Amino acid sequence: MNITNEFRQEVIAALMEQRARYGGSDASFAKTWSINPSVFSRLKKSGADKGLLKDIQYLQIGRELNVSPTSSVWNIARTEVFEAISNDVAFCQQNAKAMIFVDECEIGKTVAAKYLSKSLKNCFYVDCSQSKTKNLFIRALALALGVDPVGKYAEIKANIKYYLTVLENPIILLDEGGDLEYPAFLEIKEFWNATDGYCGWYMIGADGLRAKWERGISAHKVGYRELFSRFSGKYMSVVPANDRSAKDAFYKKLITAVLEVNTSDKAAIPALVKKCMATDANGQLAGLRRAHTLLTLKTAE
């Protein structure tokens, strides 16, 4: 794929905006984006490409920062889900607290978390579905922070703990927390204890995360009850649980809000929403992924 110089400059500009929200050093910031520190230094000074990064790097960074090489960009809608997660994260970050957000699939939890990690200072995102084991989780967290993920396991952990106590109001967003294996789950307790009063934590997931907590607590597995208490001892959510009419209204409002900021064809929105509101064989409503697919198909017509 050929990319334009305009796209390269947009990616560099977005990267420098991200640097302004990162409290660590240039070298650490460069590591979080898999850029050689000396290359980043030259990039920062020149503000121009000059062949310093490969096209694949521009595409990877552009994807993470929502800079598209085409005209298609999925815009963020400030839905009830987005606002709830934003408010929770702000509270946890400002007060070094921890919370758990457990709710339905396809309502924009991950989109909100990724957006916040790119827009708030010292807000770091870890996709636990891609780092399920203890070793992978530690290295993913190190990479997100800009800590060297290579070396002795104990040293990497010590560096993470130190970094989280010297950064200004850091917060870790743990998405798909239900995918973590038990040993990785216990690492969170260790990090929480080591950074108590210095770092906020916010865990996000769906039914699998709730089931993981409840199984662990009911089976008296070491760490679960203690960690649940550290994460405020309750689940945050926004989707109405026991009222089908209220749930239908919630989804209709959610999907409409997202479509409104992502299409200029306002007349097509009611029909798209109606298709999304159709239930599957189990009576489950479609969510925002379905809305995205339908809108993409409509745009391609």
DRENMARSE-211556 format. One record per residue (C-alpha): residue number from 1; chain; y, x, z. Coordinates in steps of 0.05 Angstrom, whole numbers, plus 5000, padded with zeros to 4 digits. Example, Ala and Ser with C-alpha at 12.3 -4.5 7.8 and 13.67 -1.06 7.14 Angstrom:
<num = 1, chaine = A, py = 4910, px = 5246, pz = 5156>
<num = 2, chaine = A, py = 4979, px = 5273, pz = 5143>
//
This chain:
<num = 1, chaine = A, py = 5000, px = 5000, pz = 5000>
<num = 2, chaine = A, py = 5068, px = 5027, pz = 4980>
<num = 3, chaine = A, py = 5122, px = 5020, pz = 5034>
<num = 4, chaine = A, py = 5196, px = 5024, pz = 5022>
<num = 5, chaine = A, py = 5248, px = 5070, pz = 5053>
<num = 6, chaine = A, py = 5282, px = 5007, pz = 5080>
<num = 7, chaine = A, py = 5218, px = 4990, pz = 5118>
<num = 8, chaine = A, py = 5213, px = 5060, pz = 5145>
<num = 9, chaine = A, py = 5285, px = 5057, pz = 5171>
<num = 10, chaine = A, py = 5273, px = 4989, pz = 5203>
<num = 11, chaine = A, py = 5212, px = 5017, pz = 5239>
<num = 12, chaine = A, py = 5251, px = 5078, pz = 5263>
<num = 13, chaine = A, py = 5308, px = 5033, pz = 5288>
<num = 14, chaine = A, py = 5258, px = 4988, pz = 5325>
<num = 15, chaine = A, py = 5224, px = 5049, pz = 5355>
<num = 16, chaine = A, py = 5290, px = 5076, pz = 5381>
<num = 17, chaine = A, py = 5306, px = 5008, pz = 5412>
<num = 18, chaine = A, py = 5239, px = 5011, pz = 5446>
<num = 19, chaine = A, py = 5254, px = 5081, pz = 5471>
<num = 20, chaine = A, py = 5317, px = 5055, pz = 5506>
<num = 21, chaine = A, py = 5272, px = 5008, pz = 5547>
<num = 22, chaine = A, py = 5224, px = 5062, pz = 5568>
<num = 23, chaine = A, py = 5239, px = 5098, pz = 5633>
<num = 24, chaine = A, py = 5198, px = 5161, pz = 5622>
<num = 25, chaine = A, py = 5210, px = 5224, pz = 5581>
<num = 26, chaine = A, py = 5214, px = 5230, pz = 5505>
<num = 27, chaine = A, py = 5147, px = 5266, pz = 5506>
<num = 28, chaine = A, py = 5113, px = 5211, pz = 5545>
<num = 29, chaine = A, py = 5143, px = 5158, pz = 5501>
<num = 30, chaine = A, py = 5119, px = 5194, pz = 5439>
<num = 31, chaine = A, py = 5048, px = 5195, pz = 5467>
<num = 32, chaine = A, py = 5048, px = 5119, pz = 5476>
<num = 33, chaine = A, py = 5058, px = 5114, pz = 5400>
<num = 34, chaine = A, py = 5011, px = 5171, pz = 5382>
<num = 35, chaine = A, py = 5068, px = 5212, pz = 5355>
<num = 36, chaine = A, py = 5072, px = 5287, pz = 5366>
<num = 37, chaine = A, py = 5129, px = 5299, pz = 5416>
<num = 38, chaine = A, py = 5162, px = 5352, pz = 5372>
<num = 39, chaine = A, py = 5160, px = 5304, pz = 5313>
<num = 40, chaine = A, py = 5191, px = 5249, pz = 5354>
<num = 41, chaine = A, py = 5246, px = 5296, pz = 5377>
<num = 42, chaine = A, py = 5264, px = 5311, pz = 5305>
<num = 43, chaine = A, py = 5259, px = 5238, pz = 5287>
<num = 44, chaine = A, py = 5306, px = 5219, pz = 5344>
<num = 45, chaine = A, py = 5357, px = 5272, pz = 5325>
<num = 46, chaine = A, py = 5358, px = 5256, pz = 5251>
<num = 47, chaine = A, py = 5349, px = 5181, pz = 5254>
<num = 48, chaine = A, py = 5317, px = 5186, pz = 5186>
<num = 49, chaine = A, py = 5246, px = 5193, pz = 5158>
<num = 50, chaine = A, py = 5246, px = 5260, pz = 5122>
<num = 51, chaine = A, py = 5170, px = 5257, pz = 5116>
<num = 52, chaine = A, py = 5158, px = 5264, pz = 5191>
<num = 53, chaine = A, py = 5110, px = 5205, pz = 5197>
<num = 54, chaine = A, py = 5053, px = 5183, pz = 5152>
<num = 55, chaine = A, py = 5054, px = 5115, pz = 5119>
<num = 56, chaine = A, py = 4996, px = 5092, pz = 5162>
<num = 57, chaine = A, py = 5036, px = 5109, pz = 5224>
<num = 58, chaine = A, py = 5095, px = 5067, pz = 5199>
<num = 59, chaine = A, py = 5048, px = 5009, pz = 5187>
<num = 60, chaine = A, py = 5015, px = 5014, pz = 5256>
<num = 61, chaine = A, py = 5082, px = 5020, pz = 5292>
<num = 62, chaine = A, py = 5113, px = 4966, pz = 5250>
<num = 63, chaine = A, py = 5056, px = 4918, pz = 5267>
<num = 64, chaine = A, py = 5065, px = 4931, pz = 5341>
<num = 65, chaine = A, py = 5140, px = 4921, pz = 5338>
<num = 66, chaine = A, py = 5137, px = 4860, pz = 5291>
<num = 67, chaine = A, py = 5171, px = 4896, pz = 5234>
<num = 68, chaine = A, py = 5139, px = 4871, pz = 5170>
<num = 69, chaine = A, py = 5136, px = 4908, pz = 5103>
<num = 70, chaine = A, py = 5139, px = 4839, pz = 5071>
<num = 71, chaine = A, py = 5183, px = 4779, pz = 5085>
<num = 72, chaine = A, py = 5130, px = 4746, pz = 5129>
<num = 73, chaine = A, py = 5145, px = 4753, pz = 5203>
<num = 74, chaine = A, py = 5118, px = 4707, pz = 5258>
<num = 75, chaine = A, py = 5179, px = 4689, pz = 5300>
<num = 76, chaine = A, py = 5176, px = 4678, pz = 5375>
<num = 77, chaine = A, py = 5188, px = 4607, pz = 5401>
<num = 78, chaine = A, py = 5211, px = 4599, pz = 5472>
<num = 79, chaine = A, py = 5159, px = 4548, pz = 5490>
<num = 80, chaine = A, py = 5141, px = 4524, pz = 5559>
<num = 81, chaine = A, py = 5084, px = 4575, pz = 5560>
<num = 82, chaine = A, py = 5131, px = 4631, pz = 5539>
<num = 83, chaine = A, py = 5182, px = 4612, pz = 5592>
<num = 84, chaine = A, py = 5130, px = 4606, pz = 5647>
<num = 85, chaine = A, py = 5101, px = 4675, pz = 5633>
<num = 86, chaine = A, py = 5170, px = 4705, pz = 5625>
<num = 87, chaine = A, py = 5192, px = 4678, pz = 5692>
<num = 88, chaine = A, py = 5128, px = 4701, pz = 5727>
<num = 89, chaine = A, py = 5133, px = 4771, pz = 5697>
<num = 90, chaine = A, py = 5206, px = 4777, pz = 5716>
<num = 91, chaine = A, py = 5190, px = 4758, pz = 5788>
<num = 92, chaine = A, py = 5131, px = 4807, pz = 5792>
<num = 93, chaine = A, py = 5171, px = 4863, pz = 5761>
<num = 94, chaine = A, py = 5233, px = 4854, pz = 5805>
<num = 95, chaine = A, py = 5192, px = 4846, pz = 5869>
<num = 96, chaine = A, py = 5131, px = 4891, pz = 5856>
<num = 97, chaine = A, py = 5085, px = 4831, pz = 5863>
<num = 98, chaine = A, py = 5021, px = 4809, pz = 5826>
<num = 99, chaine = A, py = 5001, px = 4743, pz = 5795>
<num = 100, chaine = A, py = 4945, px = 4713, pz = 5753>
<num = 101, chaine = A, py = 4958, px = 4667, pz = 5694>
<num = 102, chaine = A, py = 4896, px = 4627, pz = 5673>
<num = 103, chaine = A, py = 4902, px = 4573, pz = 5620>
<num = 104, chaine = A, py = 4876, px = 4545, pz = 5554>
<num = 105, chaine = A, py = 4864, px = 4588, pz = 5493>
<num = 106, chaine = A, py = 4912, px = 4588, pz = 5434>
<num = 107, chaine = A, py = 4975, px = 4570, pz = 5471>
<num = 108, chaine = A, py = 5013, px = 4636, pz = 5461>
<num = 109, chaine = A, py = 4995, px = 4676, pz = 5523>
<num = 110, chaine = A, py = 4981, px = 4741, pz = 5486>
<num = 111, chaine = A, py = 5041, px = 4733, pz = 5440>
<num = 112, chaine = A, py = 5086, px = 4724, pz = 5501>
<num = 113, chaine = A, py = 5056, px = 4784, pz = 5537>
<num = 114, chaine = A, py = 5063, px = 4830, pz = 5476>
<num = 115, chaine = A, py = 5134, px = 4808, pz = 5464>
<num = 116, chaine = A, py = 5154, px = 4821, pz = 5537>
<num = 117, chaine = A, py = 5121, px = 4889, pz = 5536>
<num = 118, chaine = A, py = 5166, px = 4907, pz = 5476>
<num = 119, chaine = A, py = 5230, px = 4875, pz = 5503>
<num = 120, chaine = A, py = 5231, px = 4891, pz = 5578>
<num = 121, chaine = A, py = 5243, px = 4960, pz = 5606>
<num = 122, chaine = A, py = 5181, px = 4994, pz = 5635>
<num = 123, chaine = A, py = 5136, px = 4935, pz = 5618>
<num = 124, chaine = A, py = 5067, px = 4959, pz = 5595>
<num = 125, chaine = A, py = 5013, px = 4919, pz = 5559>
<num = 126, chaine = A, py = 4937, px = 4932, pz = 5564>
<num = 127, chaine = A, py = 4887, px = 4893, pz = 5522>
<num = 128, chaine = A, py = 4827, px = 4890, pz = 5568>
<num = 129, chaine = A, py = 4783, px = 4863, pz = 5512>
<num = 130, chaine = A, py = 4789, px = 4931, pz = 5479>
<num = 131, chaine = A, py = 4779, px = 4971, pz = 5544>
<num = 132, chaine = A, py = 4724, px = 4935, pz = 5582>
<num = 133, chaine = A, py = 4692, px = 4995, pz = 5617>
<num = 134, chaine = A, py = 4721, px = 5036, pz = 5673>
<num = 135, chaine = A, py = 4733, px = 5097, pz = 5631>
<num = 136, chaine = A, py = 4763, px = 5059, pz = 5572>
<num = 137, chaine = A, py = 4808, px = 5019, pz = 5619>
<num = 138, chaine = A, py = 4836, px = 5081, pz = 5653>
<num = 139, chaine = A, py = 4849, px = 5116, pz = 5587>
<num = 140, chaine = A, py = 4882, px = 5053, pz = 5557>
<num = 141, chaine = A, py = 4927, px = 5047, pz = 5618>
<num = 142, chaine = A, py = 4945, px = 5121, pz = 5613>
<num = 143, chaine = A, py = 4961, px = 5114, pz = 5539>
<num = 144, chaine = A, py = 5004, px = 5053, pz = 5551>
<num = 145, chaine = A, py = 5045, px = 5092, pz = 5603>
<num = 146, chaine = A, py = 5050, px = 5156, pz = 5563>
<num = 147, chaine = A, py = 5005, px = 5194, pz = 5610>
<num = 148, chaine = A, py = 4957, px = 5244, pz = 5577>
<num = 149, chaine = A, py = 4891, px = 5205, pz = 5571>
<num = 150, chaine = A, py = 4851, px = 5269, pz = 5561>
<num = 151, chaine = A, py = 4825, px = 5310, pz = 5620>
<num = 152, chaine = A, py = 4789, px = 5301, pz = 5685>
<num = 153, chaine = A, py = 4781, px = 5228, pz = 5705>
<num = 154, chaine = A, py = 4809, px = 5238, pz = 5775>
<num = 155, chaine = A, py = 4870, px = 5275, pz = 5748>
<num = 156, chaine = A, py = 4885, px = 5220, pz = 5697>
<num = 157, chaine = A, py = 4883, px = 5168, pz = 5753>
<num = 158, chaine = A, py = 4926, px = 5211, pz = 5799>
<num = 159, chaine = A, py = 4978, px = 5219, pz = 5743>
<num = 160, chaine = A, py = 4978, px = 5143, pz = 5730>
<num = 161, chaine = A, py = 4990, px = 5129, pz = 5804>
<num = 162, chaine = A, py = 5046, px = 5180, pz = 5808>
<num = 163, chaine = A, py = 5079, px = 5154, pz = 5745>
<num = 164, chaine = A, py = 5078, px = 5082, pz = 5769>
<num = 165, chaine = A, py = 5114, px = 5103, pz = 5834>
<num = 166, chaine = A, py = 5170, px = 5142, pz = 5800>
<num = 167, chaine = A, py = 5187, px = 5094, pz = 5743>
<num = 168, chaine = A, py = 5240, px = 5042, pz = 5756>
<num = 169, chaine = A, py = 5208, px = 4974, pz = 5768>
<num = 170, chaine = A, py = 5146, px = 4982, pz = 5724>
<num = 171, chaine = A, py = 5099, px = 4924, pz = 5710>
<num = 172, chaine = A, py = 5030, px = 4924, pz = 5679>
<num = 173, chaine = A, py = 5008, px = 4864, pz = 5637>
<num = 174, chaine = A, py = 4932, px = 4859, pz = 5637>
<num = 175, chaine = A, py = 4913, px = 4813, pz = 5579>
<num = 176, chaine = A, py = 4842, px = 4784, pz = 5572>
<num = 177, chaine = A, py = 4827, px = 4806, pz = 5643>
<num = 178, chaine = A, py = 4762, px = 4768, pz = 5644>
<num = 179, chaine = A, py = 4732, px = 4818, pz = 5596>
<num = 180, chaine = A, py = 4735, px = 4876, pz = 5646>
<num = 181, chaine = A, py = 4669, px = 4900, pz = 5673>
<num = 182, chaine = A, py = 4661, px = 4901, pz = 5749>
<num = 183, chaine = A, py = 4675, px = 4976, pz = 5758>
<num = 184, chaine = A, py = 4738, px = 4970, pz = 5717>
<num = 185, chaine = A, py = 4759, px = 4910, pz = 5758>
<num = 186, chaine = A, py = 4754, px = 4950, pz = 5822>
<num = 187, chaine = A, py = 4800, px = 5003, pz = 5792>
<num = 188, chaine = A, py = 4856, px = 4952, pz = 5792>
<num = 189, chaine = A, py = 4850, px = 4945, pz = 5868>
<num = 190, chaine = A, py = 4855, px = 5020, pz = 5875>
<num = 191, chaine = A, py = 4917, px = 5023, pz = 5831>
<num = 192, chaine = A, py = 4949, px = 4964, pz = 5867>
<num = 193, chaine = A, py = 4939, px = 4997, pz = 5935>
<num = 194, chaine = A, py = 4967, px = 5063, pz = 5910>
<num = 195, chaine = A, py = 5029, px = 5030, pz = 5879>
<num = 196, chaine = A, py = 5042, px = 4974, pz = 5930>
<num = 197, chaine = A, py = 5116, px = 4962, pz = 5933>
<num = 198, chaine = A, py = 5130, px = 5002, pz = 5870>
<num = 199, chaine = A, py = 5095, px = 4966, pz = 5812>
<num = 200, chaine = A, py = 5084, px = 4894, pz = 5789>
<num = 201, chaine = A, py = 5019, px = 4869, pz = 5760>
<num = 202, chaine = A, py = 5005, px = 4807, pz = 5717>
<num = 203, chaine = A, py = 4935, px = 4787, pz = 5694>
<num = 204, chaine = A, py = 4926, px = 4738, pz = 5637>
<num = 205, chaine = A, py = 4864, px = 4702, pz = 5613>
<num = 206, chaine = A, py = 4828, px = 4636, pz = 5600>
<num = 207, chaine = A, py = 4766, px = 4604, pz = 5630>
<num = 208, chaine = A, py = 4727, px = 4669, pz = 5629>
<num = 209, chaine = A, py = 4777, px = 4701, pz = 5676>
<num = 210, chaine = A, py = 4776, px = 4643, pz = 5725>
<num = 211, chaine = A, py = 4699, px = 4643, pz = 5724>
<num = 212, chaine = A, py = 4699, px = 4718, pz = 5737>
<num = 213, chaine = A, py = 4742, px = 4711, pz = 5799>
<num = 214, chaine = A, py = 4703, px = 4651, pz = 5826>
<num = 215, chaine = A, py = 4635, px = 4683, pz = 5815>
<num = 216, chaine = A, py = 4657, px = 4747, pz = 5848>
<num = 217, chaine = A, py = 4687, px = 4712, pz = 5908>
<num = 218, chaine = A, py = 4629, px = 4664, pz = 5918>
<num = 219, chaine = A, py = 4578, px = 4721, pz = 5913>
<num = 220, chaine = A, py = 4619, px = 4762, pz = 5963>
<num = 221, chaine = A, py = 4623, px = 4820, pz = 5915>
<num = 222, chaine = A, py = 4664, px = 4877, pz = 5942>
<num = 223, chaine = A, py = 4737, px = 4876, pz = 5921>
<num = 224, chaine = A, py = 4743, px = 4806, pz = 5891>
<num = 225, chaine = A, py = 4771, px = 4768, pz = 5951>
<num = 226, chaine = A, py = 4817, px = 4826, pz = 5970>
<num = 227, chaine = A, py = 4844, px = 4833, pz = 5900>
<num = 228, chaine = A, py = 4852, px = 4758, pz = 5892>
<num = 229, chaine = A, py = 4894, px = 4757, pz = 5954>
<num = 230, chaine = A, py = 4937, px = 4815, pz = 5926>
<num = 231, chaine = A, py = 4947, px = 4774, pz = 5863>
<num = 232, chaine = A, py = 4979, px = 4718, pz = 5903>
<num = 233, chaine = A, py = 4914, px = 4680, pz = 5917>
<num = 234, chaine = A, py = 4923, px = 4627, pz = 5863>
<num = 235, chaine = A, py = 4922, px = 4616, pz = 5788>
<num = 236, chaine = A, py = 4986, px = 4600, pz = 5749>
<num = 237, chaine = A, py = 4981, px = 4552, pz = 5690>
<num = 238, chaine = A, py = 5023, px = 4503, pz = 5650>
<num = 239, chaine = A, py = 4976, px = 4459, pz = 5608>
<num = 240, chaine = A, py = 4964, px = 4391, pz = 5641>
<num = 241, chaine = A, py = 4892, px = 4392, pz = 5666>
<num = 242, chaine = A, py = 4869, px = 4321, pz = 5683>
<num = 243, chaine = A, py = 4914, px = 4276, pz = 5641>
<num = 244, chaine = A, py = 4893, px = 4273, pz = 5567>
<num = 245, chaine = A, py = 4956, px = 4237, pz = 5544>
<num = 246, chaine = A, py = 5000, px = 4289, pz = 5580>
<num = 247, chaine = A, py = 4958, px = 4345, pz = 5549>
<num = 248, chaine = A, py = 4965, px = 4316, pz = 5479>
<num = 249, chaine = A, py = 5040, px = 4311, pz = 5489>
<num = 250, chaine = A, py = 5042, px = 4383, pz = 5513>
<num = 251, chaine = A, py = 5005, px = 4409, pz = 5452>
<num = 252, chaine = A, py = 5047, px = 4368, pz = 5404>
<num = 253, chaine = A, py = 5111, px = 4396, pz = 5435>
<num = 254, chaine = A, py = 5083, px = 4467, pz = 5436>
<num = 255, chaine = A, py = 5059, px = 4468, pz = 5363>
<num = 256, chaine = A, py = 5123, px = 4434, pz = 5338>
<num = 257, chaine = A, py = 5167, px = 4486, pz = 5373>
<num = 258, chaine = A, py = 5129, px = 4544, pz = 5342>
<num = 259, chaine = A, py = 5129, px = 4514, pz = 5272>
<num = 260, chaine = A, py = 5203, px = 4499, pz = 5276>
<num = 261, chaine = A, py = 5222, px = 4572, pz = 5282>
<num = 262, chaine = A, py = 5172, px = 4595, pz = 5230>
<num = 263, chaine = A, py = 5184, px = 4550, pz = 5170>
<num = 264, chaine = A, py = 5245, px = 4526, pz = 5133>
<num = 265, chaine = A, py = 5206, px = 4466, pz = 5106>
<num = 266, chaine = A, py = 5221, px = 4420, pz = 5165>
<num = 267, chaine = A, py = 5193, px = 4359, pz = 5128>
<num = 268, chaine = A, py = 5124, px = 4390, pz = 5129>
<num = 269, chaine = A, py = 5121, px = 4400, pz = 5205>
<num = 270, chaine = A, py = 5097, px = 4330, pz = 5225>
<num = 271, chaine = A, py = 5037, px = 4334, pz = 5178>
<num = 272, chaine = A, py = 5019, px = 4404, pz = 5202>
<num = 273, chaine = A, py = 5024, px = 4383, pz = 5274>
<num = 274, chaine = A, py = 4979, px = 4323, pz = 5261>
<num = 275, chaine = A, py = 4926, px = 4369, pz = 5231>
<num = 276, chaine = A, py = 4930, px = 4414, pz = 5291>
<num = 277, chaine = A, py = 4922, px = 4355, pz = 5338>
<num = 278, chaine = A, py = 4854, px = 4337, pz = 5309>
<num = 279, chaine = A, py = 4799, px = 4351, pz = 5359>
<num = 280, chaine = A, py = 4734, px = 4388, pz = 5346>
<num = 281, chaine = A, py = 4663, px = 4363, pz = 5361>
<num = 282, chaine = A, py = 4674, px = 4378, pz = 5435>
<num = 283, chaine = A, py = 4739, px = 4341, pz = 5439>
<num = 284, chaine = A, py = 4780, px = 4405, pz = 5442>
<num = 285, chaine = A, py = 4849, px = 4408, pz = 5410>
<num = 286, chaine = A, py = 4866, px = 4463, pz = 5360>
<num = 287, chaine = A, py = 4920, px = 4511, pz = 5381>
<num = 288, chaine = A, py = 4971, px = 4559, pz = 5353>
<num = 289, chaine = A, py = 4921, px = 4601, pz = 5313>
<num = 290, chaine = A, py = 4905, px = 4537, pz = 5273>
<num = 291, chaine = A, py = 4980, px = 4525, pz = 5265>
<num = 292, chaine = A, py = 4989, px = 4596, pz = 5239>
<num = 293, chaine = A, py = 4932, px = 4588, pz = 5189>
<num = 294, chaine = A, py = 4957, px = 4521, pz = 5163>
<num = 295, chaine = A, py = 5028, px = 4548, pz = 5155>
<num = 296, chaine = A, py = 5002, px = 4609, pz = 5118>
<num = 297, chaine = A, py = 4962, px = 4565, pz = 5071>
<num = 298, chaine = A, py = 5023, px = 4520, pz = 5060>
<num = 299, chaine = A, py = 5067, px = 4580, pz = 5044>
<num = 300, chaine = A, py = 5016, px = 4605, pz = 4994>
<num = 301, chaine = A, py = 5016, px = 4540, pz = 4955>
//
